[in-house]
Amino acid sequence: MWINGGAADRSGRQELVVVNPATEEAIDSVARGTAQDGEAAARAAADAFPEWKRLAPPRRAALLREVADKLAAGRGQLADLLVAEQGKPRRHNEEEIDAAVEAFAYYSGFAWHERGTMAPVESRFIDFVIREPVGPVACIVPWNFPIMLMAWMAAPALAAGNTVVVKPSEETPLATLRFACTVADHLPPGVFNVVTGLGSEIGEPLVTDPRIRHVAFTGSTATGLRIASLAAARMKRVTLELGGKDALIVGPDVDIDAAVEPVAHAALYNAGQCCTSAERIFVAQPIISPFLDGLVEHVRGIRLGDGSDESTGMGPLIRQEARRKVAQHVDEAVAAGAQLLAGGGPPSGLSRGWFYEPTVVVDAPPTSMLLRDETFGPVLPVASFDSVDDAIRQANDTPYGLSASVISTDPNFIKRCIDGLDVGNVYVNDPLTANTAASFGGTKMSGMGRELGVEGFEAFRESKRVHWMFER
């Protein structure tokens, strides 16, 4: 672990083994942190907060810019670590690190982007509002994009003048710890801390620690609800980016050959292990038959394998339990009458690793787990729609509201979808595209608050109103 500017002593602690999901082999181990470790990290962050808050904004901006540069310089080494512990193809991990670099560079400018407001009052008064950092922030990061999502939380929090404690997933702690070592010379002790371990043993105590003032979490809805409950009881602020069951709508006007690739990309990037993966595909009835033919041909051409191999198109699922869940969703839908057009199980040519074939399913019952619950795997359940209103109705028929995508060239069709979809993000003809300068977050059971953009920065600040009578 990394606490107060140095590596914490591991002696006497249990360990957690980190496993390569493509080979099922142990690659390293980390400390299984305890509540006491979380307390030590929260104390370090609290002790460092006053000085970091007072640091001249141009200096804070310069330090964060140095962090971005250092992260960029270590791109290759971090990408290799991510391949080993997370499984994505190496080029996708390089893209993840580039996104993290962009986040630190972008928010370094916000570090001295200080603005307040003045309220009109009589001439002998001044009435104004200033924006201040919240305090120490706990960043609880998932395994699917461990460096990028850490940066999405930590970069704006640090830029706003807060200190942070990062708790990475127990599946993917290595790149985060390497990052902490890399930037150690650029941030004062206690400003950036990393604790490793299980959520129940160190994550939950960190959430309830009285020194932590804001909790930023990306992960499952069930865990997010637990965090929200714990935080509410202590009046802590939260940013929650939770589950999704995103829809992708393919309009009747599309060029089928051109539409197949972005649809497959939206569903299969990172083996479908993205919170914004397209998990329900709705295709206009007049084109569904040729579209399915093209989609099946495309997914059958995707090469599965170890992410370190440049020819790999899709890596494994993160763990054996994840593959079991995907298989359960597919098998239940097929048993209930759905038709399996491609995939449907582990690939025959790979004896090790938690791989699952890119899978296309049609006519899954609307009540099936495959259309109701978050699958988080490489499955494309396809259904048809008769009209734009029917497409919107089906897309909105979920408790989640993270994102949705539309593939179309018809501006009227697109506008109707944008207006009707009950989600926090809509992608038009370009799924899964993040923009550091634009806010990101969901509606309904997909979370609360926003990351990225100005909103992602302001989430880590609070208002202080000052009323000043300077003459009587």
C-alpha positions in Angstrom: 0.0 0.0 0.0 1.0 3.6 -0.4 0.3 5.8 2.7 1.7 9.2 3.5 4.2 9.3 0.7 5.8 5.8 1.2 5.2 2.1 0.9 3.5 0.7 3.9 5.0 -2.2 5.8 3.5 -5.5 4.6 4.8 -7.6 7.5 2.2 -9.5 9.4 -0.5 -8.9 6.9 -2.4 -11.4 4.9 -2.0 -11.2 1.2 -4.3 -11.1 -1.9 -3.1 -12.9 -5.0 -3.5 -11.1 -8.3 -4.3 -13.5 -11.2 -3.9 -13.1 -14.9 -7.4 -13.8 -16.3 -6.1 -15.0 -19.7 -3.8 -17.6 -18.1 -5.3 -18.2 -14.7 -1.8 -17.9 -13.3 -0.8 -15.8 -10.2 1.3 -12.8 -11.2 1.8 -11.0 -7.9 0.3 -10.4 -4.5 -0.7 -7.3 -2.5 -1.4 -6.6 1.1 -4.9 -7.5 2.4 -5.5 -4.2 4.1 -7.5 -3.8 7.3 -9.6 -1.1 8.8 -6.5 0.2 10.6 -4.8 0.6 7.3 -7.8 2.6 6.0 -7.7 4.7 9.1 -4.0 5.4 8.6 -4.5 6.5 5.0 -7.5 8.7 6.0 -5.4 10.3 8.7 -2.6 11.0 6.3 -5.0 12.6 3.8 -6.6 14.7 6.6 -3.2 15.8 7.9 -2.0 16.8 4.4 -5.3 18.5 3.5 -4.7 22.0 5.0 -1.4 22.6 3.3 -2.6 21.2 -0.1 -5.7 23.4 0.1 -3.6 26.5 0.8 -1.0 25.7 -1.9 -0.9 28.5 -4.5 -3.2 27.4 -7.4 -0.5 27.8 -10.1 1.8 25.6 -8.1 -0.9 22.9 -7.6 -1.6 23.1 -11.4 2.1 22.7 -12.2 2.3 19.6 -10.0 -0.7 18.0 -11.6 0.8 18.7 -15.0 4.0 16.9 -13.9 1.8 14.0 -12.8 0.3 13.8 -16.3 3.7 13.9 -17.9 5.1 11.2 -15.6 2.0 9.0 -16.4 2.6 9.5 -20.1 6.2 8.6 -19.8 5.4 5.3 -18.0 2.7 4.4 -20.6 4.3 1.2 -21.8 5.1 -0.3 -18.4 1.6 0.5 -17.1 0.0 -1.0 -20.2 1.9 -4.2 -19.7 0.7 -4.4 -16.1 -2.9 -3.8 -17.1 -2.7 -6.6 -19.7 -1.5 -9.0 -17.1 -4.0 -8.1 -14.3 -7.0 -7.0 -16.3 -6.8 -8.8 -19.7 -7.7 -6.2 -22.3 -5.6 -6.1 -25.5 -2.5 -4.0 -25.0 -3.6 -1.2 -27.5 -6.8 -0.8 -25.4 -4.8 -0.4 -22.3 -2.7 2.2 -24.0 -5.9 4.0 -24.8 -6.9 3.8 -21.1 -3.6 5.4 -20.0 -3.9 8.1 -22.6 -7.4 9.0 -21.2 -5.9 9.1 -17.7 -3.1 11.4 -18.9 -5.7 13.7 -20.5 -7.7 13.8 -17.3 -4.7 15.0 -15.2 -3.7 17.5 -17.9 -7.2 18.8 -18.3 -7.9 19.3 -14.6 -4.4 20.8 -13.9 -5.9 23.9 -15.6 -8.9 23.9 -13.3 -6.5 24.0 -10.3 -6.3 27.8 -10.7 -9.7 28.3 -12.4 -11.1 29.8 -9.3 -14.4 31.7 -9.6 -16.9 33.0 -7.1 -20.0 35.1 -7.3 -20.9 38.6 -5.9 -24.4 39.3 -4.8 -25.8 42.9 -5.1 -26.0 44.6 -1.7 -25.9 48.2 -0.3 -22.7 50.1 -0.8 -21.4 49.5 2.8 -21.6 45.7 2.4 -19.9 43.0 0.3 -21.7 39.7 -0.2 -20.0 37.0 -2.1 -19.7 33.2 -2.4 -16.4 31.4 -2.7 -15.8 27.8 -3.7 -13.6 25.6 -1.4 -12.5 22.0 -1.5 -14.6 19.5 0.4 -11.8 17.7 2.3 -10.3 14.2 2.1 -11.9 12.1 -0.7 -12.2 8.3 -0.9 -12.0 7.0 -4.5 -13.2 3.5 -4.8 -12.2 2.2 -8.3 -13.4 -0.8 -10.2 -11.3 -3.4 -12.1 -12.4 -2.8 -15.7 -10.6 0.5 -16.3 -8.5 0.9 -13.1 -6.2 3.7 -14.2 -8.6 5.8 -16.3 -11.4 5.7 -13.7 -9.0 6.4 -10.9 -7.9 9.5 -12.8 -11.5 10.6 -13.5 -12.0 10.7 -9.7 -8.6 11.7 -8.4 -7.6 14.4 -10.9 -10.5 16.7 -10.3 -10.5 16.1 -6.6 -6.8 17.0 -6.3 -7.2 20.0 -8.6 -10.0 21.3 -6.4 -7.6 21.2 -3.4 -8.7 17.9 -1.9 -6.5 15.0 -0.8 -7.4 11.5 -1.8 -7.3 7.9 -0.7 -7.7 5.4 -3.6 -9.0 1.9 -3.0 -8.5 -0.1 -6.2 -10.3 -3.4 -6.9 -8.6 -6.4 -5.4 -8.5 -7.9 -8.9 -6.5 -5.0 -10.4 -4.3 -3.2 -7.8 -0.9 -3.4 -9.5 -1.0 -0.6 -12.0 -2.5 1.8 -9.4 0.3 1.0 -7.0 2.8 1.5 -9.7 1.2 4.8 -10.5 1.5 5.9 -6.9 5.2 5.1 -6.9 5.6 6.9 -10.2 4.1 10.2 -9.0 5.5 10.1 -5.4 8.1 12.8 -6.1 5.5 15.1 -7.6 2.9 15.2 -4.8 3.5 16.0 -1.1 3.2 13.1 1.4 -0.4 12.2 2.2 -2.0 14.0 -0.8 -2.3 10.7 -2.8 -2.7 7.4 -0.9 -3.5 3.9 -2.0 -4.9 1.1 0.2 -5.5 -2.4 -1.1 -7.8 -5.1 0.2 -11.4 -6.3 0.2 -14.3 -3.9 0.1 -15.9 -5.3 3.3 -12.6 -5.2 5.2 -11.1 -1.9 4.1 -13.4 -0.1 1.7 -16.4 0.1 4.0 -14.3 1.3 7.0 -12.9 4.0 4.7 -16.4 5.1 3.7 -17.4 5.5 7.3 -14.2 7.1 8.5 -15.1 10.6 9.9 -12.1 12.2 8.2 -13.4 11.3 4.7 -15.7 14.0 3.5 -16.6 12.7 0.0 -16.9 9.2 -1.5 -16.5 8.7 -5.2 -17.4 5.2 -6.3 -17.7 3.4 -9.6 -19.1 -0.2 -9.5 -22.2 -2.2 -9.0 -25.6 -0.7 -8.1 -25.8 -3.0 -5.0 -22.5 -1.7 -3.6 -23.4 1.8 -4.6 -26.6 1.6 -2.6 -24.7 0.3 0.4 -22.2 3.2 0.1 -25.0 5.8 -0.3 -26.7 4.4 2.9 -23.5 4.6 4.9 -22.6 8.0 3.6 -26.1 9.4 4.2 -26.0 8.4 7.9 -22.9 10.5 8.2 -23.9 13.4 5.9 -21.1 12.6 3.5 -21.2 13.7 -0.1 -21.1 11.0 -2.8 -20.6 10.6 -6.5 -21.9 7.2 -7.7 -21.4 5.8 -11.2 -23.3 2.5 -11.1 -24.6 -0.3 -13.3 -26.2 0.0 -16.7 -28.3 -2.0 -19.2 -27.6 0.3 -22.1 -29.7 0.2 -25.3 -28.4 0.7 -28.9 -31.0 1.6 -31.5 -30.3 1.0 -35.2 -32.5 3.1 -37.4 -34.1 1.9 -40.6 -32.0 4.2 -42.8 -28.6 2.9 -42.0 -26.0 1.4 -44.3 -25.9 -2.1 -42.8 -22.3 -2.8 -43.6 -21.3 0.4 -42.0 -23.5 0.0 -38.9 -22.3 -3.5 -37.9 -18.8 -2.5 -36.7 -19.9 0.3 -34.3 -22.6 -2.0 -32.9 -20.1 -4.8 -32.3 -17.6 -2.3 -30.8 -20.3 -1.0 -28.4 -21.1 -4.4 -27.2 -17.8 -6.2 -27.2 -15.1 -3.6 -26.2 -13.3 -5.0 -23.2 -15.3 -8.2 -23.6 -18.4 -6.3 -22.9 -17.1 -5.3 -19.5 -17.9 -1.6 -19.7 -20.6 0.2 -17.7 -21.7 1.7 -21.0 -21.6 -1.5 -23.1 -24.5 -1.9 -25.4 -26.4 -4.8 -23.7 -29.6 -4.5 -25.7 -29.7 -4.0 -29.5 -32.9 -2.8 -31.1 -32.9 -2.9 -34.9 -35.6 -1.5 -37.2 -37.8 -4.4 -38.4 -37.3 -3.8 -42.2 -33.5 -4.4 -41.9 -33.1 -6.9 -39.0 -32.5 -10.0 -41.2 -29.6 -8.6 -43.2 -28.3 -6.8 -40.2 -28.1 -10.0 -38.2 -26.3 -11.7 -41.1 -23.7 -9.1 -41.1 -23.4 -9.0 -37.3 -22.9 -12.7 -37.0 -20.3 -12.7 -39.7 -18.4 -9.9 -38.0 -18.4 -11.4 -34.5 -17.2 -14.8 -35.8 -14.1 -13.1 -37.1 -13.0 -11.7 -33.8 -9.9 -13.4 -32.5 -9.8 -14.2 -28.7 -6.6 -14.5 -26.8 -4.0 -13.0 -24.4 -4.0 -9.2 -24.6 -0.2 -9.2 -25.0 -0.6 -10.7 -28.5 -1.1 -7.9 -31.0 -3.5 -10.1 -33.1 -5.9 -10.4 -30.2 -9.3 -8.7 -30.8 -10.9 -9.5 -27.5 -9.5 -10.7 -24.2 -11.0 -12.7 -21.3 -13.6 -11.9 -18.7 -12.1 -10.8 -15.4 -12.8 -13.9 -13.3 -14.4 -17.3 -13.5 -17.5 -16.1 -11.7 -18.0 -13.4 -14.3 -18.0 -16.1 -17.1 -20.5 -18.2 -15.1 -22.9 -15.2 -14.9 -22.7 -14.6 -18.6 -23.3 -18.2 -19.3 -26.3 -18.2 -16.9 -27.9 -15.3 -18.7 -27.4 -16.8 -22.1 -28.5 -20.3 -21.2 -31.6 -19.1 -19.4 -32.7 -17.0 -22.4 -32.1 -19.9 -24.8 -34.1 -22.3 -22.6 -36.9 -19.7 -22.6 -37.1 -19.7 -26.4 -34.3 -17.3 -27.6 -32.3 -18.2 -30.6 -28.6 -18.5 -30.5 -27.0 -17.3 -33.7 -23.3 -17.1 -32.7 -21.1 -18.0 -29.8 -22.8 -19.2 -26.6 -19.9 -20.6 -24.6 -16.1 -20.8 -24.0 -14.1 -21.0 -27.2 -12.9 -24.5 -28.1 -9.3 -23.4 -28.9 -8.4 -21.9 -25.5 -8.0 -24.4 -22.7 -7.0 -21.8 -20.1 -8.3 -18.3 -19.3 -11.9 -17.1 -18.6 -12.8 -16.5 -22.2 -16.4 -16.4 -23.6 -17.2 -16.3 -27.3 -18.8 -13.1 -28.8 -22.4 -14.2 -28.7 -25.5 -13.1 -30.7 -29.0 -13.9 -29.4 -32.4 -13.0 -30.8 -35.9 -13.2 -29.4 -34.9 -13.3 -25.8 -38.0 -12.9 -23.6 -38.4 -9.4 -22.2 -38.4 -10.8 -18.7 -35.2 -12.8 -19.1 -32.1 -11.9 -17.1 -30.4 -11.3 -20.4 -32.7 -8.3 -21.0 -33.2 -7.2 -17.4 -30.0 -7.6 -15.4 -26.5 -6.3 -16.1 -24.7 -9.1 -18.0 -21.3 -7.4 -18.3 -20.0 -9.8 -20.9 -19.6 -10.2 -24.7 -23.3 -10.8 -25.6 -25.5 -9.0 -28.1 -29.2 -9.6 -27.5 -31.0 -8.3 -30.6 -34.7 -7.4 -30.9 -36.7 -5.5 -33.5 -38.8 -2.3 -33.3 -41.6 -1.0 -35.5 -41.4 2.7 -35.0 -39.2 5.3 -33.2 -41.7 5.4 -30.3 -41.5 1.6 -30.0 -37.7 1.8 -29.9 -37.7 4.4 -27.2 -40.3 2.5 -25.2 -38.2 -0.7 -25.3 -34.9 1.2 -24.6 -36.5 2.9 -21.5 -37.9 -0.4 -20.1 -35.2 -0.8 -17.5 -34.4 0.4 -14.0 -31.1 1.7 -15.3 -30.4 4.9 -17.1 -26.7 5.3 -17.8 -26.3 5.6 -21.6 -27.9 4.8 -24.9 -26.6 4.8 -28.5 -28.3 5.6 -31.8 -27.0 4.6 -35.2 -28.8 6.6 -37.9 -28.4 9.3 -40.5 -32.0 10.6 -40.2 -31.9 13.9 -38.1 -35.6 13.6 -37.1 -35.2 10.0 -35.9 -32.1 11.0 -34.0 -33.7 14.0 -32.4 -36.7 11.9 -31.3 -34.4 9.4 -29.6 -32.3 12.1 -27.9 -35.5 13.7 -26.5 -37.1 10.4 -25.5 -34.3 8.3 -24.0 -34.2 8.5 -20.2 -30.5 8.2 -19.8 -27.5 10.4 -18.8 -25.6 10.0 -22.0 -26.6 9.6 -25.6 -24.0 8.5 -28.3 -25.0 9.2 -31.9 -23.1 7.1 -34.5 -20.1 6.9 -32.2 -20.7 4.6 -29.2 -18.5 4.5 -26.1 -16.7 7.8 -26.7 -15.7 9.7 -23.6 -14.8 13.4 -23.6 -12.9 14.6 -20.6 -14.4 18.1 -21.0 -18.0 16.8 -21.1 -19.9 15.5 -18.0 -20.6 11.8 -17.6 -23.2 10.1 -15.3 -26.5 8.3 -15.2 -30.1 8.5 -14.2 -32.4 6.2 -12.3 -30.5 3.2 -10.7 -27.3 4.1 -12.6 -26.1 6.5 -10.1 -26.0 10.1 -8.9 -23.7 13.0 -9.6 -21.4 13.6 -12.6 -17.8 12.9 -13.5 -15.7 14.8 -16.0 -16.1 18.3 -17.4 -16.9 21.3 -15.2 -19.5 19.3 -13.2 -16.9 16.7 -12.4 -14.7 19.4 -10.9 -17.4 21.2 -9.0 -18.5 17.9 -7.4 -15.4 18.1 -5.2 -16.0 21.7 -4.0 -18.6 23.4 -1.8 -19.8 26.9 -1.4 -19.0 29.3 1.4 -21.1 32.5 1.5 -19.4 35.6 3.1 -21.4 38.7 4.2 -19.1 41.6 5.1 -20.1 44.9 6.5 -17.0 47.1 6.2 -18.3 50.4 7.4 -21.1 51.5 9.8 
